[in-house]
Amino acid sequence: MFQQGTDYLDSYYSVSSQEQQVRRPRLEGEVDADVVIVGAGYTGLYTALNLAEAGLKVVVIEASRVGWGASGRNGGQIILGFSCDMPPFEAALGLAGAREVWRLIQEAAGEIRGRIARHDIDCDLAEGHLWTSVQQRRVGLLTGWQEEAASKWGYEGLRFIPKAELPQHIGSDRYQAALLDSKGGHLHPLKYVLGLARAAEAAGVRIHEDSQATGYARSSNGVTVQTRHGRIRAGKLVLACNAYIDKLDSRLQSRVLPVGTYIIATEPLGEAVAKQLLPSGHAVSDNQFILDYFRMTADHRLLFGGKCTYTGKTPRNLAAGMRADMLKVFPQLQSAKVTHAWGGHIDITMPRTPDFGCDGDVYWAQGFSGHGIVPTCVAGRVLAEAIRGDDTHLKLFTALRNPPFPGGEKLGALFQAVGMSYYRLRDYF
């Protein structure tokens, strides 16, 4: 379904991170390792770092470039929580188990900031995230989550922003209220994932680009992963492919559906205009089912994301369509030029719950369903702990049930498209 690339696609992120981009050699010949990881995005690199810091020999192979997929193309928003929110965890694990998951989320948000500082990762980190309501009838979702977070999960970091105070944060009349998470934030995702790769290599991890895994085989001694030009023998295998698992593992592929999502970047607007649009500098997302999300970059461009598709193809007139959505929020940008428009695929599960697990010596984490930066950090810790012999946290996630999409990828995409069209109508009416 997907085209692989030997270089980063044209995006604001790739253009603005060229000094950090490093070519890594493809895998050739035979290599032995304690753990082999397929995928050099957030999940794979977090896992590799944790394992290498514990003294294991780790090799990461990547079909394209480090962070080539969603890790290097996403909205860059640091949002605490999984896409499914907490109810599925509480239903599967009870209150105590769900509280442990929430604790992992909070610790992951702290770990991200700790790694940025410890490894000196220049990724334009900025603090604060606003979850907004376009419709008055959905303001209750904000206050409900604030109350639940405090009473059930012991999280006091949320502050309700009524409409009268919103001009202090967003220069738009579109929103009715917001919830400010001071522990949320935003960053340059490609710079960040490139920084994680450098940190992993400094810890002893070998990373090979242009090294697509063509298959793997199990044996009594572990696993062997085959690429076009080499192979790796290892005791454990981690599949960190997410939307790009494709045919490498048909069982995992059946449980996720790749969904396209898109972003535009404006020309530099200048500091004065940036302050008018987003005075507090926080990242913003709304609580529509088909949501918009946006933030300001370090060089004062507005990054605006949204839309979704199920065909694997980029929509025609993408930039114009996204620009029209942006102008609904900020009509004052009528004369601003769009310099970049790009997209990528996220992997969703049917219930939008994460799909972490293991089968013998094979481990995986996928199904982040649009919330990636913090949850992938959780995944990297959980998988590394399990590989080292402590599967306590992994069992929290394997208690969730992620069935295959009915009808496979094509029919699953059709059913999702119909369902999303229904919810889009509900957003408007």
C-alpha positions as CSV (number, residue, x, y, z in Angstrom):
1,M,0.0,0.0,0.0
2,F,2.8,2.4,0.8
3,Q,5.7,3.8,-1.1
4,Q,9.0,3.7,0.7
5,G,11.5,6.5,0.3
6,T,15.2,6.7,0.5
7,D,14.9,10.3,1.6
8,Y,12.5,12.4,3.7
9,L,9.4,13.7,1.9
10,D,9.2,17.5,1.4
11,S,7.9,19.0,4.6
12,Y,8.6,21.9,6.8
13,Y,10.2,19.4,9.2
14,S,12.6,17.9,6.7
15,V,13.7,21.3,5.3
16,S,14.3,22.8,8.8
17,S,16.2,19.8,10.2
18,Q,18.8,19.2,7.4
19,E,21.8,19.9,9.7
20,Q,20.7,17.1,12.0
21,Q,20.1,14.5,9.3
22,V,22.7,11.8,9.0
23,R,22.9,9.0,6.4
24,R,23.3,5.6,8.1
25,P,24.6,2.5,6.2
26,R,22.3,-0.2,5.1
27,L,22.7,-3.7,6.7
28,E,25.0,-5.9,4.8
29,G,26.1,-9.4,5.7
30,E,25.3,-11.2,8.9
31,V,25.0,-9.6,12.4
32,D,24.4,-11.0,15.8
33,A,22.6,-9.1,18.6
34,D,20.7,-9.5,21.8
35,V,17.7,-7.7,20.4
36,V,16.8,-6.6,16.8
37,I,14.2,-3.9,16.4
38,V,12.4,-3.2,13.1
39,G,11.5,0.5,12.8
40,A,13.6,3.6,13.7
41,G,10.7,5.7,14.8
42,Y,9.8,6.7,18.4
43,T,8.7,3.3,19.5
44,G,11.8,1.5,18.2
45,L,14.3,4.1,19.4
46,Y,12.8,4.5,22.9
47,T,13.0,0.7,23.2
48,A,16.5,0.6,21.9
49,L,17.7,3.3,24.2
50,N,16.2,1.6,27.3
51,L,17.8,-1.7,26.3
52,A,21.2,-0.3,25.4
53,E,21.3,1.7,28.7
54,A,20.7,-1.7,30.4
55,G,23.8,-3.2,28.7
56,L,22.1,-5.1,25.8
57,K,23.5,-5.3,22.3
58,V,20.8,-3.8,20.1
59,V,20.5,-3.4,16.3
60,V,17.7,-1.3,14.7
61,I,16.8,-1.6,11.0
62,E,14.8,0.9,9.1
63,A,13.3,0.5,5.6
64,S,13.8,4.2,4.9
65,R,15.3,6.9,7.1
66,V,15.2,7.5,10.8
67,G,11.8,9.0,11.6
68,W,10.7,8.7,8.0
69,G,7.1,7.7,9.0
70,A,4.7,9.3,11.5
71,S,7.5,10.0,14.0
72,G,9.0,12.6,11.7
73,R,5.8,14.0,10.2
74,N,3.3,14.4,13.1
75,G,1.8,17.5,14.7
76,G,4.5,17.6,17.3
77,Q,2.0,17.9,20.2
78,I,2.9,16.4,23.6
79,I,-0.5,15.2,24.9
80,L,-0.8,13.1,28.0
81,G,-2.9,10.1,27.5
82,F,-3.8,7.5,24.9
83,S,-6.2,8.2,22.0
84,C,-8.9,6.0,23.7
85,D,-8.7,7.9,27.0
86,M,-8.9,5.9,30.2
87,P,-12.3,4.1,30.2
88,P,-11.1,1.1,28.2
89,F,-8.2,0.7,30.7
90,E,-10.5,0.9,33.7
91,A,-12.9,-1.6,32.2
92,A,-10.1,-4.1,31.4
93,L,-7.9,-3.6,34.5
94,G,-10.0,-2.0,37.2
95,L,-9.3,1.2,38.9
96,A,-5.9,0.2,40.3
97,G,-4.6,-1.1,37.0
98,A,-5.8,2.0,35.1
99,R,-4.1,4.2,37.7
100,E,-0.8,2.5,37.0
101,V,-1.2,3.1,33.3
102,W,-1.9,6.8,34.0
103,R,1.2,6.9,36.2
104,L,3.2,5.5,33.2
105,I,1.8,8.3,31.0
106,Q,2.9,11.0,33.5
107,E,6.3,9.5,33.9
108,A,6.7,9.3,30.1
109,A,6.0,13.0,29.7
110,G,8.7,13.6,32.3
111,E,11.1,11.2,30.5
112,I,10.7,13.1,27.2
113,R,11.8,16.3,28.8
114,G,14.6,14.5,30.7
115,R,16.0,13.0,27.5
116,I,15.9,16.3,25.7
117,A,17.9,17.8,28.5
118,R,20.2,14.9,29.1
119,H,21.0,14.3,25.4
120,D,21.0,18.0,24.5
121,I,18.4,17.5,21.8
122,D,17.6,20.7,20.0
123,C,13.9,20.2,19.1
124,D,12.2,23.6,19.8
125,L,10.5,22.3,22.9
126,A,7.7,24.6,24.2
127,E,5.3,24.1,27.1
128,G,1.5,23.8,27.4
129,H,-1.3,22.2,25.5
130,L,-4.9,23.4,25.1
131,W,-7.8,21.0,24.5
132,T,-10.6,23.1,23.1
133,S,-14.3,22.9,22.4
134,V,-15.8,24.2,19.1
135,Q,-19.4,23.5,20.2
136,Q,-21.0,24.6,23.5
137,R,-22.5,21.1,24.0
138,R,-19.0,19.7,24.2
139,V,-17.7,22.0,26.9
140,G,-18.8,19.3,29.3
141,L,-16.2,17.0,27.9
142,L,-13.6,19.4,29.1
143,T,-14.9,19.9,32.6
144,G,-15.7,16.2,32.8
145,W,-12.1,15.2,32.0
146,Q,-10.8,17.8,34.5
147,E,-12.9,16.3,37.3
148,E,-12.1,12.7,36.3
149,A,-8.4,13.4,36.1
150,A,-8.3,14.9,39.6
151,S,-10.7,12.5,41.3
152,K,-9.7,9.2,39.7
153,W,-6.2,9.6,38.5
154,G,-4.8,12.2,41.0
155,Y,-3.9,14.5,38.2
156,E,-4.2,18.2,39.2
157,G,-2.4,19.7,36.2
158,L,-5.5,20.8,34.2
159,R,-7.0,24.3,34.3
160,F,-10.3,25.2,32.8
161,I,-10.3,28.3,30.5
162,P,-13.7,29.9,30.0
163,K,-14.5,31.7,26.7
164,A,-13.9,35.1,28.3
165,E,-10.3,34.1,29.0
166,L,-9.6,32.4,25.7
167,P,-8.2,35.6,23.9
168,Q,-5.3,35.3,26.3
169,H,-4.4,32.0,24.5
170,I,-6.1,31.9,21.0
171,G,-6.8,34.8,18.7
172,S,-10.0,33.1,17.3
173,D,-13.7,33.4,18.1
174,R,-14.3,29.7,17.1
175,Y,-13.9,28.2,20.5
176,Q,-16.2,28.1,23.5
177,A,-13.8,27.0,26.2
178,A,-10.5,25.1,26.7
179,L,-8.6,22.9,29.1
180,L,-5.0,23.8,29.7
181,D,-2.5,21.0,30.5
182,S,0.7,22.6,31.8
183,K,2.5,19.3,31.4
184,G,1.6,19.1,27.7
185,G,3.6,20.9,25.1
186,H,5.0,20.7,21.6
187,L,8.2,20.2,19.8
188,H,9.8,19.7,16.3
189,P,9.1,15.9,15.9
190,L,11.8,15.2,13.3
191,K,14.5,17.0,15.2
192,Y,13.4,15.1,18.3
193,V,13.5,11.6,16.7
194,L,16.9,12.4,15.1
195,G,18.1,13.4,18.5
196,L,16.9,10.1,20.0
197,A,18.8,8.2,17.2
198,R,22.0,10.0,18.1
199,A,21.5,9.2,21.8
200,A,20.8,5.6,21.0
201,E,24.0,5.3,18.9
202,A,26.0,7.0,21.7
203,A,24.6,4.2,24.0
204,G,25.9,1.6,21.6
205,V,22.9,0.9,19.4
206,R,23.6,0.1,15.7
207,I,21.1,1.7,13.3
208,H,20.8,0.7,9.6
209,E,18.7,2.7,7.2
210,D,17.6,1.5,3.7
211,S,17.3,-2.0,5.3
212,Q,13.7,-3.2,4.9
213,A,12.9,-6.4,6.8
214,T,11.6,-8.9,4.2
215,G,10.7,-11.6,6.7
216,Y,11.6,-13.2,10.0
217,A,11.9,-16.8,11.2
218,R,11.9,-18.2,14.7
219,S,14.2,-21.0,16.1
220,S,15.1,-22.5,19.4
221,N,17.8,-19.8,19.7
222,G,15.6,-16.8,19.0
223,V,14.8,-15.1,15.7
224,T,16.5,-14.3,12.4
225,V,15.4,-11.2,10.5
226,Q,16.1,-11.1,6.8
227,T,16.7,-8.0,4.7
228,R,17.6,-7.7,1.0
229,H,21.3,-7.5,1.7
230,G,21.8,-9.1,5.1
231,R,20.3,-10.8,8.1
232,I,20.4,-10.5,11.9
233,R,20.3,-13.2,14.4
234,A,19.0,-12.2,17.8
235,G,17.5,-13.5,21.0
236,K,14.5,-11.2,20.8
237,L,12.7,-9.3,18.1
238,V,10.7,-6.0,18.4
239,L,8.3,-5.0,15.7
240,A,8.0,-1.2,15.9
241,C,6.5,-0.7,12.5
242,N,3.1,0.7,13.4
243,A,1.2,1.8,10.2
244,Y,4.0,0.4,8.0
245,I,3.9,-3.2,9.3
246,D,2.5,-4.2,5.9
247,K,3.2,-7.8,5.0
248,L,5.9,-8.4,7.6
249,D,3.4,-9.8,10.0
250,S,-0.1,-10.5,8.7
251,R,-1.5,-11.1,12.2
252,L,-0.4,-7.7,13.5
253,Q,-1.3,-6.0,10.2
254,S,-4.9,-7.3,10.5
255,R,-5.4,-5.4,13.8
256,V,-4.4,-1.9,12.6
257,L,-5.7,0.2,9.8
258,P,-3.5,2.9,8.2
259,V,-5.2,6.3,8.1
260,G,-3.9,9.3,6.3
261,T,-3.7,12.6,8.1
262,Y,-2.3,16.0,6.9
263,I,-0.5,19.2,7.9
264,I,0.2,22.6,6.3
265,A,2.8,25.2,7.3
266,T,2.5,28.9,6.5
267,E,5.2,31.3,5.6
268,P,6.9,32.9,8.6
269,L,4.3,35.3,10.1
270,G,6.6,37.3,12.3
271,E,6.6,37.5,16.1
272,A,3.9,40.1,16.4
273,V,1.4,38.1,14.3
274,A,2.4,34.9,16.1
275,K,1.6,36.5,19.5
276,Q,-1.8,37.7,18.1
277,L,-2.8,34.2,17.0
278,L,-1.4,32.2,20.0
279,P,-0.5,34.6,22.7
280,S,0.6,32.0,25.2
281,G,2.4,29.9,22.7
282,H,0.6,26.6,23.6
283,A,-0.3,23.8,21.2
284,V,-4.0,23.5,20.5
285,S,-6.3,20.7,19.5
286,D,-10.1,20.5,19.5
287,N,-12.6,17.9,20.6
288,Q,-14.4,17.4,17.3
289,F,-14.5,13.8,16.2
290,I,-12.6,14.9,13.0
291,L,-10.3,17.3,14.9
292,D,-8.1,20.2,13.9
293,Y,-4.8,20.8,15.7
294,F,-2.3,23.6,15.4
295,R,0.7,25.3,16.9
296,M,3.4,27.9,16.3
297,T,6.9,27.0,15.2
298,A,10.1,28.5,16.6
299,D,10.3,30.7,13.4
300,H,6.7,31.9,13.8
301,R,4.9,29.7,11.2
302,L,1.5,28.3,11.9
303,L,1.4,24.5,11.6
304,F,-2.2,23.4,11.0
305,G,-3.3,19.8,10.8
306,G,-6.4,17.7,10.4
307,K,-8.4,15.7,7.9
308,C,-8.2,11.9,7.4
309,T,-8.3,9.5,4.4
310,Y,-8.4,5.7,4.1
311,T,-7.2,5.2,0.5
312,G,-3.5,5.5,1.1
313,K,-3.4,8.4,-1.4
314,T,-2.9,12.1,-0.7
315,P,-6.1,14.1,-1.4
316,R,-6.1,16.4,-4.5
317,N,-5.8,20.1,-3.7
318,L,-4.5,19.2,-0.2
319,A,-3.0,22.6,0.5
320,A,-6.1,24.5,-0.6
321,G,-8.4,22.2,1.5
322,M,-6.3,22.5,4.6
323,R,-5.9,26.2,4.1
324,A,-9.7,26.6,4.0
325,D,-9.9,24.7,7.4
326,M,-7.2,27.0,8.8
327,L,-9.2,30.1,7.7
328,K,-12.2,28.9,9.7
329,V,-10.1,29.3,12.8
330,F,-7.9,32.3,11.8
331,P,-9.7,34.3,9.0
332,Q,-7.0,37.0,9.6
333,L,-4.5,34.8,7.7
334,Q,-6.3,35.3,4.4
335,S,-3.2,36.8,2.8
336,A,-0.7,34.3,4.4
337,K,1.0,31.9,2.0
338,V,1.2,28.1,2.6
339,T,4.7,27.0,2.0
340,H,4.5,23.3,2.8
341,A,1.7,20.6,2.7
342,W,2.4,17.0,3.6
343,G,0.8,13.9,5.1
344,G,1.5,10.5,6.5
345,H,-0.2,7.5,8.0
346,I,-1.2,6.7,11.6
347,D,-2.3,3.2,12.7
348,I,-5.7,2.9,14.3
349,T,-7.2,-0.1,16.0
350,M,-10.9,-0.8,16.0
351,P,-11.4,0.3,19.6
352,R,-8.6,2.9,19.4
353,T,-6.8,1.1,22.2
354,P,-3.0,0.5,21.9
355,D,-1.9,-3.0,20.8
356,F,1.1,-4.0,22.8
357,G,2.1,-7.7,23.2
358,C,4.5,-10.6,22.8
359,D,4.5,-14.0,21.4
360,G,7.5,-16.0,22.6
361,D,10.6,-14.0,21.5
362,V,8.6,-11.5,19.4
363,Y,7.4,-8.3,20.9
364,W,5.4,-5.4,19.4
365,A,3.7,-2.1,20.1
366,Q,1.3,-0.5,17.6
367,G,-2.2,1.1,17.4
368,F,-1.4,4.5,18.8
369,S,-4.4,5.9,16.8
370,G,-3.1,9.4,16.5
371,H,-1.6,10.0,20.0
372,G,2.1,9.1,19.5
373,I,4.7,11.1,21.2
374,V,4.0,10.3,24.9
375,P,2.4,6.8,24.4
376,T,5.4,5.6,22.3
377,C,7.6,6.5,25.2
378,V,5.4,4.4,27.4
379,A,5.8,1.6,24.9
380,G,9.5,1.8,24.8
381,R,9.7,1.4,28.6
382,V,7.1,-1.4,28.7
383,L,8.7,-3.5,26.0
384,A,12.3,-3.0,27.3
385,E,11.1,-4.1,30.8
386,A,9.5,-7.2,29.4
387,I,12.5,-8.2,27.3
388,R,14.6,-7.9,30.4
389,G,12.3,-10.2,32.3
390,D,9.7,-8.0,34.0
391,D,6.4,-8.2,32.1
392,T,4.3,-6.5,34.9
393,H,3.5,-3.5,32.8
394,L,3.2,-5.3,29.5
395,K,0.4,-7.4,31.1
396,L,-1.6,-4.2,31.7
397,F,-1.7,-3.7,27.9
398,T,-2.2,-7.3,26.8
399,A,-5.4,-7.3,28.9
400,L,-6.9,-5.0,26.2
401,R,-8.5,-6.7,23.3
402,N,-7.8,-5.5,19.7
403,P,-9.7,-7.7,17.2
404,P,-8.8,-7.7,13.5
405,F,-10.7,-5.4,11.2
406,P,-13.6,-7.3,9.5
407,G,-13.0,-7.8,5.8
408,G,-9.3,-7.0,5.9
409,E,-7.7,-3.8,5.0
410,K,-9.9,-2.8,2.0
411,L,-13.3,-3.5,3.6
412,G,-12.0,-2.2,7.0
413,A,-11.1,1.1,5.3
414,L,-14.5,1.3,3.7
415,F,-16.3,0.7,7.0
416,Q,-14.2,3.3,8.8
417,A,-14.8,5.8,6.0
418,V,-18.5,5.4,6.3
419,G,-18.3,5.6,10.1
420,M,-16.1,8.7,10.0
421,S,-18.5,10.4,7.6
422,Y,-21.3,9.8,10.1
423,Y,-19.3,11.4,12.9
424,R,-18.2,14.3,10.6
425,L,-21.9,15.0,10.1
426,R,-22.4,14.9,13.9
427,D,-19.5,17.4,14.2
428,Y,-21.4,19.9,12.0
429,F,-25.0,19.2,13.2
